[in-house]
Amino acid sequence: MTGLVGSIMLPDGTAVRGRGRRAPLPPGPLPEFGLYLGKPGAWRPEWSAEWIDWPDFRTPRDADGAAAAVVHAYEQARAGCRVEVACGGGTGRTGTVIACMGVLAGCPVDEVVAWTRRNYRRHAVETPGQRRWIRWFAAQQG
């Protein structure tokens, strides 16, 4: 199976692609599952997808539902499904989800934001609230 262009490897070797939806879809195979962050709108991808209602620069409106969606997307990727995570710009919310997936993949919560910034985007996880949400997420998984 061919992976998604632009995918990164989580600490356990699971591949996932983060991107900004405002940018063109990268070339190559399409995702098999997408986790999209923002206000569900008119756009519907041709692949299986789930939306998390998540305002820009904030945290999800339904924390428990969002945590379950992140776990589900990670499990899909872990099983070999081509998974992408995307918000409008691909940095804050997407970086937050990738950091949460990093926790699921074994990265210590105290190191996961730095790991995400090294491996995904330098400015990923943009706000103190997003950093707190990652810690909350990690505590829910423990």
N, C-alpha and C positions, 0 to 999 in steps of 0.2 A: 504494500500500500504506500502510495506517495503522500508525503506530508504537505502541510500548507506552507507556502512561501512566507518567510518572515517568522516562522515559529521559533520559540525558545524552548529549551529543555529545563523543566523544573528539577529541583535537587534529586528526585528519584528517577529521573530519565523520562518522565512523561512530557510529551510535546504539547504545547498550546500556543496559539497565536493571539497576540493582542494587537489592536489597531484602532485608528480613529475612523469612524464611519463617514466623516466628511471627505476623507481621501478616497481615491478610486480603489476599487477592489483589486488586490494584487493578482498578478497572472497565476496560472496554474490551477490545480484542482480546487474545487469549491469546498467550503466546510461541509461537514455532515451534521454538525450541531453548532449553534451559535448562542451565546449568552450576551444579551444586549442590555445596556444600562442607560436609563434615561426615561423619558415619558413615552410609553408605547404610542406609536403613531400610525400613519398610513402605510409606512414601509413594511413589507412582509417578505423576508427572504424565501428563496425557493427550496431551502433546506430546513430541517427541523430547528426550531429556535424557541427560546424563552426570554421574556422581558422582565427586568427588575425596574420598578418605578424608583428612580434614583436621581434627584436633582443635582445639577452640576455644582461642584465644590462642596457637596454635602455628603450625607450618609443615606442609605436606603430608607424609604418611608416605612417599610415592613421589614424590620431587622431579621426576624425569625424566618420569614419567607425567603428573603435574600440569601441568608446563610444556607438554607436547604438547596436553593438554586445553584449556589457556588459549589456545594458538595456534589450535586448531581452532575454539573458540567465537568468537574474534576474526574469523577468516576467514569464519565463517557471518554474523556481523554486518556485516562489510565487504561481503559479497555481497548485503546487503539483507534478510537474514533477521531476524525479530524475536527478539532474544536477551536473556535475563535471566540474571543471576548472583545467587545467593542462598545465604546461610548462615542460621543461626538468628536472629541479631540484625541482620544486614546491614551491620555496621560493619568489624570487623577483617579477617576472611577475605575478605569480599566487596570491601572497600576495597583489599585487597592484590591481588586479581585485577584490579580496575579499574585500579589503578596499573600492573600488568603490561601490560594492554591499552593503557594510555596510552603506555608505552614502545614497543609495537609500532606505535602510531599516530604516533610521531615525537617524543614528549616526552623531553627528556634525563633520564636516570636521576637526576641530581642534583636535578632540579626536580619529579619526578613525584609524590612524596608530597604536596608543597605543592599541586600542581595538583589532585590527587585530593581533598584536603581542601577546596579552594575550590569545586570543581565537583560533588562527590558528597556527602560528609558531612564535617563539621568534625573529627570524631574518627576518621576512617578510617585504617586501618593502625595497629593498637593497640600493637604490641610491637616492641622492637628486633629480635627474630628475624624478624618479618614484613618489616621494612625491609631486613634482610640478604638475605632470600629474594628480594625485588624486585631487588636488585643482582645476586644470583646468576642470576636469570632473565634479566636484561638482558645479562649476560656470555655466556649460552648462545645468545642470539639474534645476537650480534655476529659 
